[in-house]
């Protein structure tokens, strides 16, 4: 799972900001890192295999000049971890610089066509073909923006992508297809990122990028266009939730312990969350024939808990399924009047999104629990509830799992009340949840007593 960050600014020194943002994407996992900037008609590019801090010390990533640049943390999928295969990658002449997250399924076919046309592809990555495809279209006289769009139309697979060129020193072209990408806007800059916590602290607005959309970024400006048609789209500006700007370790040695100690507050947030959205989702569950809860990893464990509680408390015919196995194990069981409740901390879990996309034209009710407002999952369902947990940087789910369990308890209790079954037990569950934050706090206070 790679990390992408790009920044175009009115001021120089963007490499230092890109470096800081890449550090905030470390939790996504990586084996190599790189940064490229453009200045004075020249591309400045440094990359290598290894940890961000180690690579930065060795080749001084932060020293690159310029007001526009892109950075990347790579987790190898095509091509072994190496300096050669690290991103950013370039075209033959260094006029197109690209970072990419995802898998290009037809890259071997595209690579052969490009090599037959005389392109010299230096790495073993699927990502480099994107740079050469853009170069090929720019040779035809197309501007950077249209050349990138034509190149992306040739790709099959998933991607989040960003590109810069020394011919367009203030511009970043970025796009997404089934891989997360978010744009941040301020009066002095525009940036793109794989995740919200990597955005600069002074970002003023965010723009979620949907599948099949291309964003053209200049300082303080975004132009959004359709990948398929090239027509202009209206950006969906969203105020920044300051909760997501608190992704710092503070006094704690690492994020995981910090997030464990945030669990009492997170549980309290969920207990006090407005009933309106919970009731909307619970009402849809109550009116469904059956409910299938789907998730991956820790979220799947929350699905098992939620399905059990819905059966026990609300007498709902509920099932849990691992998202990657859902098509084979449960999809054929679905019928009109059923509901799918998708659970994803990030709102970008690929297997979960695949299920929701496959059901868009069906008469199945699509519902979700997620921690990231504006994520892809929220745009694929008719009703969703947030988890109020704030950013979770630690790879192992801690506070978001607690949030899922408490929220599912509230949903099960409300569903029970809406159906008029097990009313006394439902009220007892709802009342008992108020004690959970303090009980977690008391447990954490015994931490130093354990030998």
N, C-alpha and C positions, 0 to 999 in steps of 0.2 A: 504494500500500500504506500504509494509515493506521496510526497508533499510538494505543492507548487505555491510559489509566491512571486508576484510581480508588482512593480511600483513605478509610476511615472509622475514626476514632481516638478514644481517650479524651481526647486532648489537642488543643488548638487549633494552628493553624499548618500545616494540611495542604497549603495552596497551595504553600508552599515545597518540600515533599517531592514534590508532583505535578510541579512545574516541573523539579526535578532528574531525576525519572524520565522525563519527556518528552524531556529532552536525551539520555538513553540510548537513546531510540527514534528518534533522528534518522536513523540509518542506513537506516531503512525508506523514506525519501524523503517529502517533504511540501512543500506550498506555503502552508499557513496553520496557525495554532495557537490554542488557546483553553483556558481553565480556568473552571470554575464551582464555587462552594461554596454551602452553605446554612448560615444562622446566624440565630437569632432569628425564624424564620418568613419569612426573606427569602432570595431567590436573588441571589448576587453573581456576575456573569459578565463576563469580559473575553476578547476574541478579536480577531484581525486577520490579514491576509495578511502573509507574510514569514517570516524565520528566527526561531527561538525566542528567541535572545538579543536580536535587534533588537526583536521585539515586546515582550519583557519589559521592555526599557529604555524603550520608548515608552509602554506602558500599565501597567507595574508589575504583572505577573501574580502575583508572589509576595505581594502585599499583601492578597489576599482573605481575609476572616475566616472562621472556622468550623472544625469538627472533621470535616467530611465533604465530599468534593468529587470531581470527575472532570475529566480533561484529555484533549486530543486533538491529534494532528498529522494534518492532512488532505492527501491527494493526490487532486485533483479527479477524479471520474468523472461525476457528475451535477451540473451547475452549474459555471460558471467559477470559478477562484480569486478569492476576494473576501472582504471582511469579512463580508458578508451570508451567504455560503455556508459560512463557517468554522463549526466545531463548538466548543463545544456548541450545540445547537439546543433551542428550547423550544416548548411548546404555546401556546394562545391567552392563557392567564392566568398563565403563568410558574409553574405548579404541577408541571410535569414537565420535566426537563432531561435531554437524551439526547446520547450520543456513539455513533458507529457506524462500523464498518469492514466493507465488503462492498458488495454490489449488491442492491437490492430490485427484483426483476424486474417486479413488478406495481404499482409505485409510482404510475404514471399513473392506473391504475384506482382505487387507494385515494385518491389526491389528489382526483380528481373527486368521489368519494363524500363525502369530508370537507368539501370546499368546498360541496357541495350541502347539507350539514348545518349550514352556517354557520361553518365553521372558516376562519380567516384564516392562510394559509400564506405566510410571508414570504420564504423562500429558494427557490432552484431545486434544492435537494438532494433526493435520495430519502429521506434519513435523517429529515427533519423529520416525515414522515408517522407515524413510530413514536411520537413525542411526542404527536401529536394523537390517535392511536388509543388510547394509554393514557389520555389525558384523557377521551376519549369513554366509555371503560369505567368510569373513576372517577366520572363523572357519574351512572352507574347505581347508585352506592353500593358498588362493589367496592373492597376495600383495594388498596393500591399493588401488592402482590405478584401478586394474582390479575388485576388490570387489565393488568399487564405481560404475564402469561402469555396472556391472551385476545388481546391486541394482536399478540403474536408469532405466534400461530396463524394470523393473517390474512396473514402475509408469505410471499411466494415468493422464493427467492433465497438468498444467502449473507450471513451477518452474524456479527460479534462486537459486542456491544451492552452499554452500561452506562447506568443512569439513576439520578437522585436526585430528591428532592422536598422542598420546605420543610415539607411536612406530616409527613414522616418523616425527621427531621434526622440520625439515626444510621444510615440504611439506604442501601445501594447494591444495586440489582437488576442482575444481569448475566447474559448468556446467550451461547451460541455455536451457529452452524450453518455449518459448513464454513469458518470463519475462526478463527485461533488465539486462544485466551484461557486464561490461567492465573490461579489465585487463590493469594495468599499470606496466611498467618495468623501472627500473633504474639499474645502475651498482651494487648497494648494496642491492636491494630488488625487490620483485615483489608483486603486490597487486591486489585485485579484488574489484569491487564496483558496486553498483546499478546505480550510476550516475557519470558523469565526474567531477562535482564540488567537490566531496569528495576526489578525488585523491590528494596525497601530492604535494606540490608546485614544488618539484624537480624531479617529474616523467619525464622521457626522451622520452618514446614512449608509445603509447596505442595500444591495440589489441582488436577490437570488437569481441565478442564471438557470433557466430551464433547459431540458434536453432539446437539442436542435436550435439553440440560440447562440449568436456570436456577439460579443461585446467589444467595441472599439473604444479604448481608453486613452484619454489625454488628461493632463493635470486639471482636476476639478470637473471633469466631463466624462459622460458615458453616452455612447450611441449603441443602441441595441438593434440587431437585425436578425431576420429569419435565415437560417442556414439553407433551407430548401428554395426559397424564392428571392432572397436578398432584400426583401421589403423591410421598411423600418417598423420597429415595434416600440411600444411605450414601456419604459423601465418602471418596475414596481418598487419605488423607494420605500424603505422601511427604516424607522428610527433605530438607532443602535441600542440594544439592551445592555445597560452597563453591567448587568450581572455577568456577562460574558467577557468583560474586560478585567475581571478579578482573577484571571488565571495565573496567579503567582504563588510560589511555594510559601512565601512569608517566612516564619520562624521554623518551619518544618523541614526535615532533611530531604524529603522527596514528596512528590505529589500524592502518592497513594496514601501515606499516613495523614497528610493534610485533608484529603477527601474523606477518609474514615472519620476524622474528628469533626467533619462538617455534617455528619449524618443526623445528629439531633435537630439542627436547624432545617435541614432538608425535609425530614419527617414532619416537622412543624409546618413548613411551607405547604406540604401536600394536605395535611389535616385542615389547614385554613384556606385552601384553594377555593375559589368561588364555585358554588354548586351548579351554576348555569350550564357550563360545558360538560360537567360530569353527568348531569341529568339528561342532556341532549344525547350523549353517547349511550347512557344506560337505557334510555327509552327505546333506542334502536335495537339494543340487545334484547330487551324484554319483548319486543314485537317480532323477533326472529324465530324461525323454526329451530335452527341450530346455529351454534357459534364455533368457529374454528380460530383458535389463538395460534399465531405463527411468529417465530422469532429464531434467532441464532445465538449460540453461546449462552451467556448469562441471561439474556432476554428469553431464551427458550425455557430456562428454569422458572422464570417469572410466569411464562405461559402455563406451565404445569400447575403452579400454585393457583393462578387465576381460573383455570378451567375447573379445578377441584372445588374452589370456593363458589363459583357460579352454579355448579351442579348441587352442592350441598346446601347453599343458602338460598339461591334464587330459583332452584329447580329448573335450570336452563340445561338443555342438552349441549354440553360444551366439550370440545376436544382440543388437545394441544398437539402441535406438530413442529418439527424442525423445518425451517423454511426451505433448506436445500433439498429436502425429501418430500415436500408437500405435493408436488405435481404427480409423483408416483404413488404416494400413500393415501392422499386425501382428495385430490382435485376432482376425481370422478364421482365422489360422494356429494359434491355441491349441487344444490338445486335452488330454484327461485325461492326467495324468502329466507335463505340462510345469510349469515354474516361472517366476514373475516375480520378479526381484530389483530392488526399487525403491531408488534412491539419492537421498537428499535431506539436505542439510546441516541444515536446520531441522526436518525431519520434518513440515513444513506446506505443502509445495509443492502448489498446488491441482491442477495437471494430473496429478501423480503420485498424489495421494489419490483423484482421480476414477477412475483405472484400478483401484486397489485396491478401492474401494467397488463398482465394477461387477462385480468378480470374487468378491465375498464368498460367493455361493451356488454358485460353481463348484467343480470338483475340481482347480483349479490351485493349486499350492503358492505361497504368498505370502511373500516374504522381503524384508528391508530392511537397508540401511546408513544410519545417521543419527547426527548429532552431539548430538541432544537427547533424552535419556531422558524418557519420559513424553509425548512429542509424539504427534500424531494417528497418524502412520505406525506407531508401535510397537503401537498398539491395533488395527491392521487386518491384521497379519501373524501368521503362526504362529512365525516365528523372525526375530530381528534381532540385529545386532551394532553396538555403539557405535563412535565414531571417536576418543574420548579426546582431543579437540582443545581443549576449553574453548570459551568464547564467542568467536564471530567477529563483530566489529562492522563491520569494513570490508566495503563492498558487494562488491568484487572478492574472490572466494574465493582464499585463499592457503594457509594452514596446513591448512584442511579438505580442500583438493584433495590436498595431500601425504598427509594421513591416509587419504583414499579410495584413493589409488594403493597405498600400503603395505599397507593392509588387504586390498585386492583381490588383491595379490600373495600374501599369506598364505593367503587363501581358495583361490586357484588351486592353490597348492602342497599344501595339506591335501586338497583335492578329488582331486588327482592321487594322493596317497599312499593315500587311502581307496579309490580305484578300482584301485590297484596298477599304474598306468601311469607311464612316465617317472620312475621312482623316483629315480634318481641326479640327474636334472635338478631334480626337485622339492626334493630335499634341498639342492642347491646354491643354489636360489633362496631357500629358507628361511634358509640360513646366511648368504647374501650380504646379506640385509636387515639383519642386525645392524650392518653397516658404514655403512648409509645415514645415520643421525643424525650421525655424525662427518663424513661427506662433505659434508653440508649445512652443518654448522658451519664447516668449512674454506672452503667457498665464500663464506659470509657474511663471514668474516674478511678476504676480499679486497675487500670493498665499498669501503673508502677508497682502494684502489689504482687504482680505475677513474677515469679522467679525466672 
